[in-house]
Amino acid sequence: MLSNYRFFYIFASNAKIKKMKQTERIQMMEQHLDRAQQAIKQLEKALQDYLPVRESIMTVSQYFGNDDWNQDHDDDKAGLLPQDLKRGVLSQDGIWNLLQDNRDLMIRLLEMVTDEVKNQFYI
């Protein structure tokens, strides 16, 4: 949600911009445009990389705590699995952290999008 402080900051910044020399204002706006364009490209790339991984996250989520995971976890604790087998997926913390990080990211994205749609400063 847009705070009163943020609204005041935007308003005050706009007043400051109006007092700038024309060339300074254009140069500053050009920097903002370049920065925003670069960030959007990076975010688009990150989303392209993330979207196919959502299926992997769902698969790990469904595996965690089911009968197969419980058996694999028990066998690991009993020393029945090869020592050189990568087994991060058998760590409760590892999976929990992945799922929590993913949830936190989704909440951040939702809050960001909601803020943009509600306030629409650029339209």
C-alpha positions in Angstrom: 0.0 0.0 0.0 1.2 3.5 -0.8 2.2 5.3 2.4 1.5 8.9 3.1 5.3 9.4 3.3 5.8 7.9 -0.2 3.0 10.1 -1.6 4.6 13.2 0.0 8.0 12.2 -1.3 6.7 11.8 -4.9 4.8 15.2 -4.6 7.9 16.9 -3.2 10.1 15.4 -5.8 7.9 16.6 -8.6 8.0 20.2 -7.1 11.8 20.0 -7.1 11.9 18.7 -10.7 9.9 21.7 -11.8 12.6 24.0 -10.5 15.4 22.3 -12.4 17.0 23.6 -15.6 15.5 22.0 -18.7 18.6 20.1 -19.7 19.2 18.8 -16.1 15.6 17.6 -15.9 15.9 15.8 -19.3 19.2 14.2 -18.3 17.7 13.1 -14.9 14.6 11.7 -16.6 16.8 9.9 -19.1 18.7 8.2 -16.3 15.4 7.1 -14.7 14.2 5.8 -18.1 17.4 3.8 -18.7 17.3 2.4 -15.1 13.7 1.4 -15.4 14.1 -0.2 -18.8 17.1 -2.2 -17.6 15.2 -3.4 -14.5 12.2 -4.4 -16.6 14.3 -6.4 -18.9 16.0 -8.1 -16.0 12.6 -8.9 -14.4 11.3 -10.3 -17.7 14.3 -12.6 -17.9 13.9 -13.7 -14.3 10.2 -14.5 -14.9 11.1 -16.4 -18.0 13.5 -18.5 -16.0 11.1 -18.9 -13.0 7.9 -19.9 -14.8 9.1 -23.3 -16.0 10.5 -24.0 -12.5 7.1 -23.6 -10.9 6.3 -27.2 -11.8 9.5 -28.3 -10.0 8.4 -26.4 -6.9 5.0 -28.1 -7.0 6.6 -31.5 -7.5 9.0 -31.0 -4.5 6.0 -29.7 -2.5 4.0 -32.8 -3.2 6.9 -35.1 -2.5 7.6 -33.5 0.9 6.0 -35.4 3.7 4.4 -38.1 1.5 5.0 -41.8 2.0 7.9 -41.8 -0.5 9.6 -38.9 1.2 9.1 -40.4 4.6 10.6 -43.7 3.4 13.6 -42.0 1.7 14.2 -39.9 4.8 14.1 -42.9 7.1 16.4 -44.9 4.8 18.8 -42.0 4.8 18.8 -41.8 8.6 19.4 -45.5 8.8 22.4 -45.2 6.5 20.8 -47.3 3.7 21.5 -44.7 0.9 24.8 -44.3 -0.9 27.1 -41.8 0.8 27.8 -39.9 -2.4 24.1 -39.4 -3.1 23.1 -35.7 -3.1 20.2 -35.6 -0.6 19.3 -32.0 0.1 15.7 -32.9 -0.8 15.6 -35.1 2.4 16.3 -32.1 4.5 13.1 -30.8 6.1 14.6 -27.3 6.4 15.8 -27.2 2.8 12.3 -28.0 1.4 10.5 -25.8 3.9 12.8 -22.9 3.1 12.2 -23.3 -0.6 8.5 -23.3 -0.2 8.5 -20.4 2.3 10.8 -18.4 0.0 8.5 -19.1 -2.9 5.5 -18.1 -0.9 7.1 -14.9 0.3 8.1 -14.0 -3.3 4.5 -14.5 -4.5 3.2 -12.3 -1.7 5.7 -9.6 -2.6 4.8 -9.7 -6.3 1.1 -9.6 -5.4 1.6 -6.6 -3.1 3.7 -4.8 -5.7 1.1 -5.4 -8.5 -1.8 -4.4 -6.3 0.0 -1.2 -5.3 0.7 -0.4 -9.0 -2.9 -1.1 -10.1 -4.4 0.8 -7.2 -2.3 3.9 -7.6 -1.4 4.0 -11.3 0.8 7.1 -11.1 2.0 6.6 -14.7 -1.5 6.7 -16.3 
